[in-house]
Amino acid sequence: MDHQPEQHLPPGSFGQYEHAVRRWEHILGRAAPNPRRDTGQLSPRFVEWMMGLPAGWVTALDIAPSRQLHVLGNGVVPQQAALAIRGLS
C-alpha cells in the first residue's frame, strides 16, 4: 500500500470538527488523510491517523480495508493507554 505524505485537504473539509482536526495535524506533524475512500466508505488511513498511530501501522498490512477497520476498532489509542497506566501508578 502506498504511504505517500497526505495532501492537505482544503479549509472547511471537516465541518464542525475543522479546528480539532487541524490541531491534531499540528500535534502529529502530518496532514489528515481523506476520511472517506473513493467508494465513500470510511478510510482506514483516517482512523489510523485519528488514533495517533504511525502511518502504515495497520494500513500497510496486506488485508482488506474492512479488516483494517476491524483491527483498528479493536485497537487501543496509545495516548489513552499511557494515561490509564499513569493513573494506575
Phi and psi in degrees as GROMACS dihedral restraints (atoms count N, CA, C in turn):
[ dihedral_restraints ]
;  ai    aj    ak    al  type     phi  dphi    fc
    3     4     5     6     1   -79.0    20    10
    4     5     6     7     1   128.2    20    10
    6     7     8     9     1  -124.6    20    10
    7     8     9    10     1    54.9    20    10
    9    10    11    12     1   -69.8    20    10
   10    11    12    13     1   156.5    20    10
   12    13    14    15     1   -56.7    20    10
   13    14    15    16     1   142.8    20    10
   15    16    17    18     1   -71.7    20    10
   16    17    18    19     1   146.2    20    10
   18    19    20    21     1   -77.4    20    10
   19    20    21    22     1   135.2    20    10
   21    22    23    24     1   -69.3    20    10
   22    23    24    25     1   120.9    20    10
   24    25    26    27     1   -71.2    20    10
   25    26    27    28     1   147.9    20    10
   27    28    29    30     1   -63.1    20    10
   28    29    30    31     1   155.2    20    10
   30    31    32    33     1   -53.5    20    10
   31    32    33    34     1   141.6    20    10
   33    34    35    36     1    89.3    20    10
   34    35    36    37     1    -2.1    20    10
   36    37    38    39     1   -66.3    20    10
   37    38    39    40     1   -20.8    20    10
   39    40    41    42     1  -114.1    20    10
   40    41    42    43     1    13.8    20    10
   42    43    44    45     1    52.4    20    10
   43    44    45    46     1  -128.8    20    10
   45    46    47    48     1   -67.1    20    10
   46    47    48    49     1   -13.1    20    10
   48    49    50    51     1   -98.4    20    10
   49    50    51    52     1     5.7    20    10
   51    52    53    54     1   -50.7    20    10
   52    53    54    55     1   -51.7    20    10
   54    55    56    57     1   -61.5    20    10
   55    56    57    58     1   -43.9    20    10
   57    58    59    60     1   -65.5    20    10
   58    59    60    61     1   -40.9    20    10
   60    61    62    63     1   -65.3    20    10
   61    62    63    64     1   -46.1    20    10
   63    64    65    66     1   -65.0    20    10
   64    65    66    67     1   -36.4    20    10
   66    67    68    69     1   -64.3    20    10
   67    68    69    70     1   -42.5    20    10
   69    70    71    72     1   -67.7    20    10
   70    71    72    73     1   -35.6    20    10
   72    73    74    75     1   -58.6    20    10
   73    74    75    76     1   -44.9    20    10
   75    76    77    78     1   -63.2    20    10
   76    77    78    79     1   -44.3    20    10
   78    79    80    81     1   -63.6    20    10
   79    80    81    82     1   -45.7    20    10
   81    82    83    84     1   -77.0    20    10
   82    83    84    85     1   -23.9    20    10
   84    85    86    87     1    78.5    20    10
   85    86    87    88     1    21.3    20    10
   87    88    89    90     1  -150.9    20    10
   88    89    90    91     1   151.5    20    10
   90    91    92    93     1   -68.8    20    10
   91    92    93    94     1   151.5    20    10
   93    94    95    96     1   -72.5    20    10
   94    95    96    97     1   134.0    20    10
   96    97    98    99     1   -69.1    20    10
   97    98    99   100     1   161.8    20    10
   99   100   101   102     1   -59.0    20    10
  100   101   102   103     1   131.9    20    10
  102   103   104   105     1   -70.2    20    10
  103   104   105   106     1   -12.9    20    10
  105   106   107   108     1  -122.0    20    10
  106   107   108   109     1   144.2    20    10
  108   109   110   111     1   -78.3    20    10
  109   110   111   112     1   172.7    20    10
  111   112   113   114     1   -58.1    20    10
  112   113   114   115     1   -25.9    20    10
  114   115   116   117     1   -79.5    20    10
  115   116   117   118     1    -8.6    20    10
  117   118   119   120     1    92.3    20    10
  118   119   120   121     1    -7.1    20    10
  120   121   122   123     1   -80.4    20    10
  121   122   123   124     1   160.0    20    10
  123   124   125   126     1   -56.9    20    10
  124   125   126   127     1   135.8    20    10
  126   127   128   129     1   -87.5    20    10
  127   128   129   130     1   124.7    20    10
  129   130   131   132     1   -60.1    20    10
  130   131   132   133     1   -31.2    20    10
  132   133   134   135     1   -64.0    20    10
  133   134   135   136     1   -37.0    20    10
  135   136   137   138     1   -68.5    20    10
  136   137   138   139     1   -42.6    20    10
  138   139   140   141     1   -62.7    20    10
  139   140   141   142     1   -45.0    20    10
  141   142   143   144     1   -57.8    20    10
  142   143   144   145     1   -43.2    20    10
  144   145   146   147     1   -65.5    20    10
  145   146   147   148     1   -45.5    20    10
  147   148   149   150     1   -59.7    20    10
  148   149   150   151     1   -33.9    20    10
  150   151   152   153     1   -76.9    20    10
  151   152   153   154     1    -8.2    20    10
  153   154   155   156     1    79.6    20    10
  154   155   156   157     1    18.3    20    10
  156   157   158   159     1   -82.4    20    10
  157   158   159   160     1   153.8    20    10
  159   160   161   162     1   -61.4    20    10
  160   161   162   163     1   145.9    20    10
  162   163   164   165     1   -56.1    20    10
  163   164   165   166     1   127.9    20    10
  165   166   167   168     1    90.7    20    10
  166   167   168   169     1    -4.5    20    10
  168   169   170   171     1   -52.1    20    10
  169   170   171   172     1   -42.8    20    10
  171   172   173   174     1  -115.0    20    10
  172   173   174   175     1   -38.5    20    10
  174   175   176   177     1   -71.6    20    10
  175   176   177   178     1   -13.2    20    10
  177   178   179   180     1   -82.9    20    10
  178   179   180   181     1   -10.1    20    10
  180   181   182   183     1   -68.2    20    10
  181   182   183   184     1   143.6    20    10
  183   184   185   186     1   -83.3    20    10
  184   185   186   187     1    65.8    20    10
  186   187   188   189     1  -135.5    20    10
  187   188   189   190     1   159.2    20    10
  189   190   191   192     1   -61.5    20    10
  190   191   192   193     1   149.7    20    10
  192   193   194   195     1   -53.9    20    10
  193   194   195   196     1   -35.0    20    10
  195   196   197   198     1   -64.8    20    10
  196   197   198   199     1   -36.8    20    10
  198   199   200   201     1   -71.6    20    10
  199   200   201   202     1   -36.2    20    10
  201   202   203   204     1   -60.1    20    10
  202   203   204   205     1   -44.0    20    10
  204   205   206   207     1   -63.5    20    10
  205   206   207   208     1   -36.4    20    10
  207   208   209   210     1   -63.4    20    10
  208   209   210   211     1   -46.6    20    10
  210   211   212   213     1   -60.8    20    10
  211   212   213   214     1   -46.8    20    10
  213   214   215   216     1   -63.5    20    10
  214   215   216   217     1   -38.8    20    10
  216   217   218   219     1   -65.2    20    10
  217   218   219   220     1   -25.9    20    10
  219   220   221   222     1   -95.6    20    10
  220   221   222   223     1     3.5    20    10
  222   223   224   225     1   -85.9    20    10
  223   224   225   226     1   177.0    20    10
  225   226   227   228     1  -119.2    20    10
  226   227   228   229     1   135.2    20    10
  228   229   230   231     1   -73.9    20    10
  229   230   231   232     1   120.0    20    10
  231   232   233   234     1   -53.4    20    10
  232   233   234   235     1   -39.4    20    10
  234   235   236   237     1   -65.4    20    10
  235   236   237   238     1   -37.3    20    10
  237   238   239   240     1   -68.7    20    10
  238   239   240   241     1   -40.3    20    10
  240   241   242   243     1   -62.6    20    10
  241   242   243   244     1   -42.8    20    10
  243   244   245   246     1   -62.3    20    10
  244   245   246   247     1   -42.3    20    10
  246   247   248   249     1   -63.3    20    10
  247   248   249   250     1   -41.6    20    10
  249   250   251   252     1   -63.9    20    10
  250   251   252   253     1   -42.1    20    10
  252   253   254   255     1   -65.6    20    10
  253   254   255   256     1   -42.0    20    10
  255   256   257   258     1   -62.1    20    10
  256   257   258   259     1   -36.3    20    10
  258   259   260   261     1   -68.3    20    10
  259   260   261   262     1   -24.3    20    10
  261   262   263   264     1   -81.3    20    10
  262   263   264   265     1   -18.0    20    10
